[in-house]
């Protein structure tokens, strides 16, 4: 009989996430947002039950911080108990956000759950019908950071057991988009003889290698404007001849961006009509939070009055917020272009010329230091990417030009 193994691979649940940058959305929507991660967790559990998987892998950062709320801990325990009632095992590791030493009030999990207890790579055997079916390897973060390459500690044990699965919460050493923890090179993993690498830490899902599968499932629910689109987990089937991976969306709310060129809009009515037509094309089976950018290549009367745009956004939100799968524009940016004015005045104005040079050449980082070093604010902030820094500079420059140009 052909050996077969089925499981769900998820990571980065981030229970207790504060959901940054959403302070101004309506209260009832924010309530839905706060519950979205717990709803995604419920969908994960139900998917495991419906698909009758052998076990669930959770590769780190189950919680958003090391001091978890009682609600988050009990909700997760209840999820594990529901899986136990269907004889589904759970294997989990703790990551940099929920390291073991920071958790001072741990909840006891049911006996279908195994967690890796420290930073030494260990193994545990999964048995099915009384026979060893898989060896699962992994470790947990004891403190907030693991800076060494842990991949060298993974070694196949009991080769006679059909499947070998490695759990690793970390990132490729060359990845500069995230904090680099437990760094590894791709070759470090491919040469270990594992049948599957269940990764965590990176919130953008991706199969970075197919043979053997080396997989980031991403997080199960987007939490801010950087975490766009569908979020979820992978349903994995391993056999002696290969693997099958299917992405399962779990999110209850989607973060998305929408950019519109409104150069041809001459009135508010035209702008409203264009906005609704584009939004209708982007409606999905999940509620959405939209980061909207409006830009124009021409100078227009409607673009000169920010209050008119704000009122229009409110009207559009009122229209879509009443739907079951609601849509809400929680952030918008008006990108006005002043190419002709700049060329005309910068050539004759020393001050504006120097201001433009400074804006183009200077980094905004020194000006953000006080904010990012603030004791309370810094825990809610993430580092800005180069693209985001450029956007901040562009918006600041645009505001200055609106104020200074005749």
N, C-alpha and C positions, 0 to 999 in steps of 0.2 A: 504493500500500500504506500502511495506517495506521501511523504511528510508534508504537512501544511501547517502554517502558523498565521493567525490573523490578529492584528492589534491596531490600536489608535495611538498615534504619536502627536502629542501636543506639548506646548511649552509657553512660558511667559503669560500666565493667566493674569498676573498683576492685580489680584484681589485687593481692594482698598485703594485703588488708584484715585488721586484727587481730581482728575480730568482738568488739565490746565487750559486757561484761556477761554473759559466758558462762563465767566461771571455774569455776563449781561443777558443771557438767554432766559426766556420765561421759566418761571419756577416749575411748572408741571413738566416741561421738556427736560429741565435739569434733573428732575426726579427720575425720569425715564433713563437719562444718561447714567446716573449713578447706579441704577439697577442693571444696566446693560451687561456688565461683566458677569454678574450672577446669572442672568438669563442665558448668556453664552455658555457658562459652565453647565447649566441644566441641559442645554442642547447637546453638549459634548457627552454627558452621561447617557442621555436618551439614545444618541447615535450608537454608542458602544453596546447598549442593550439591544437595540433593533438589529444591529449587524452581528450580534452574538460573537463578539471578539473574544479572544483568549485573555487579553489583558490590555491595560492602558499604560502608556509611558508618558510621564510629565517631566520634561527636561529643564527644571530650574525656574526660579522666579515665579513661584505659585502666588506669592504675595508681593505687593508693591514696596513694602519696607519690612525691616526686621522686627518691628514691634507691631504685630498684627492685631487688628481689632478682634474682639470676641465674636462679632457677627461673621467676619470672614472665616475664622477658624472653624466655627460650628457649621457654617454653610458647606465648607469643604469636607468636614467630617461626615455630614449627612449625605453628601454626594457619594463618598466612599462606601457608606453603609448601603446605599441603594445599589451600587455596583456589586457589593458582597451578596445581596439577596439574589442576584443573578449569576453568582459564582464567577465573577470577573475580577481578576487580580489587578493591582495597581503597583507600579514601580516608579518611584519619584526621587529626584535629587533637588537640593536647595541651591540657589544661585547667589549672585552678588547682592540682589535686593533683599532676599529673605534668609541671609546666612544664619547658621545654627546658633552661634554664640549670641546673636542679637535677640533671639526669641526667648523671652523670659517666662512666658505663660503658654507653653505648648499644650495643645489638646491631644488626647490619646486617640489614635486612629484604630479602626477595626483591624482584625488580623488578616484581612486580604490585602493589606497595604504593606509594602516594604519600602523603607527609605534608606538611602546610603548615608551612614552616620557621620562620616568625616571626610577629610581631603585625600585619604589614601584610596586609590582605585581598588574597588572590591568587586566580587562577583556573587550572583545569586542564581540558583537554578529554578526554572519554571517547569513544573511537572503537569502532564496531562494524561488522564486515565492511568495514573500511577507510574508513568514513565517520564524520564527526563526529556524535555522537548527543546529547551533553549537555555542558554546561559546569558544572563544580562549583566553588563559591567557598568560601573559608574562611580561617581564621588559627589560629595556635597561641599559647598563653600562653608568653612568654619567661620571665616571673617569676611569682610566686604570685598576683598580683592584676592584673586589667585593670579599671580603674574608669571608663573612658570608654565612651560609646555608640559601638560599632563598626558599627552598622547603616548609618550614613551612608556608609560606605566601600564598600558593596555596590552595584555598578552592572552591569546586564546588558551583556555583551560578545557580539559575533557573533550578533545577533538571528536570523540565518538558521538557526542550529543549533536543533533542535526543542525541547530541554529545558534549563532552567536551575535548578540546585539549590544552595541556600545552606546551609552548615554554620555553626552558631553556638553556642558554649558560653557561656551567660549566662542572665540572668533578667529578667523584667519588672520595671521599676524600682519598682513599687509592692508587690512581693512581699516581705513582712517575715518569712517563715518560714525563709528561707535567707540566707546571705551573698550580698550583691548584687554580682555581677561582670558586666562587660560589659552594663550595664543598657540596656534598650530599652523603648519603648512599642509596643503592638501595631500602631498605625498606621505606625510606622517600617518594619515588615516588609511590610505588605500593599500598600504603594505602590511596591514595588521591581520588580515585574514578574517575580518568581521563580515557578516552578511548584511548588516545595516548599521548606519551611524545616525542616532537620534540626537540631533543637535538642538540647542536652545541659545538664547541671548539676543540674536538678531531678529527684529520684529517684522522684517520683510521676508515673506516666505520664498523658498527657492530650493530646487533640487540641484545642488552644486556638482554632483556627479551621480551617474546612473548605475555604474557597476564598479564597486558595490554602491548602493544608494547612500548618499551623504546628504542629509536633508535638514533644512530649517523649516518648520511649519509656520513660523511667525507667531504673533500673539493671537488670542482668540477674539479680541474686541479692540478696535481702534480707540485711542484715548485722546487724540488731539490731531491737529491739521497735518502733522507729518506722517500720520499712520492712515493712509488712504485706502479706500476700496474694501473688498471682501477680506475677512479675517476668519481663521478657523484652524483646522487640524488635517492630518492625513490619515486615511484608512489604508493600512498596508497589509498585503498578503505576500508571504514568503513561501516558496516551494523549493524543491531541490533543483529546479531548472531556472529559477529567476524570481522576479518580484513584480508586483502590481501596486501602484500608488494612486490613490484617488483623493483629491482635495475635497474636504467637506466644509462649506461655509457655516460658521456658527454665530456670527455677529448679529446683534439685534439692532444696531445703529451703524450706518456707514458714514465716514468722513469723506467728502469729495471736494474737488475744486472745479470751478467753472469760469472760463475766461471768454468774454464777448467783445468783439470789435463793433462798436456802435457808431462808427463814422457816418453811416447813412441815416441815422435817426435824427430827424429834425424837430421832433416834438416829444413830449412826455408820453403821449398815447402810443407813438411808434416804439418808443423804448419799452414800455410795458408789454406791448404785443410781442416784441422780439424776445424779451426776457422769459415770458410764459411759454413761448414756443420752444425755446431751448431747454427750459426746465422740464417740459413735458417729455422731451426726448430722453431725459436722464432719470426719469422716475424708475424706481426699482421695487423689489418685494420687501425692502427694509426701509425704515425711516432714515433720512439723511440730514446731515449737517453740512452746509455748503459754504465754502470760502470763495467769494465771488470777486472777480476783477473785471472792471469795465475800462476799456481804453479806446481812444479815438485818434486817428491820424489828422483830423481836422479840428479847428477851433469851432465849438458849438455853444449856443446859448445855454442849453440844458446842462452842459458840463461845467458851467461856471457857477452853478448854485448847488452846493453840496446838500443843502437842506431839502431841496426838491428830490434829489436822489434818495436821501434817507427816508423821506415820506413814501416814495415809491416802493422801496424795499419793504417797508412796513406793510403796505397794501398787498404786495405779492406774498409775504409771509402769512398774512391773515388768510389768504386764499388757500395756501397749501398745508397749513398747519392743522386744518380741520379734517384732513384725510386720515384714513387708518394708517397707511404707510406715509406719514407726514414728511414734509421737506421744510427745512428752515435755514435761511441765510443768516448765519451767526456772525459773519465777518465779511466786509466788502472793502475794496480798494478802488479808487478812481485814479486811473493813470492818464494824466493829461500830458500832452506833448507841446513843447514850446520851441521847436527847432528854429523857426524863423526869427522869433524874438531873441533867442539866445545869440544867434549868428549876428544879428544886427547890433545888439548892445554890448556883447562881450568884446567885440573888436575895438570898442571905444571906451570901455569902462574898466579901469585898472582893478578896482575892488571886486567887481563881478568876475573878472578874469581870474584873479587870485583865488576867490571863493570856489570857482569851478575846478581849478587845479587841485586845491586842497581836498575837495570832495572826491575827486577821481583817484587821488594818490594815498590819502590817509586811511588807516584802518579804524573801524568804529570800536574795536575791542577796548582801548584805554578808557573810552567814555562809558563803557558798560561795567567796568570793574567794580564800582561801588555797589551797583545793583546786584551783581552776581556774588559779591562777598557779604551781602546783607544776611544776617543770621537766619531770619525767618523766610526771606524771599528766595534764597538760593535753592532750597529744597523743592521749590515748585518750578524751577527753571532748567531748561536743557540748553546745551551749547548750540549756537546758531551755525548752520552750515554756511559755506561761502556764498551760495545762492541767496540765502536768507539775509546775510549781511549786506549784499549788494542791493537787495530789495529795500532794506531799511534806509540805506544811503540814498537810493533813488527817491523814496517817498519824502525824505528830509529835504533833498535838493528841490524837489517839485514844490514843496511848501514854501521854501525860501524864494524861489522864482516867482511864485504867485504873489508873494508879499512885496518883492523888490522891483519887479519889472513894471513899467508903466502900463 
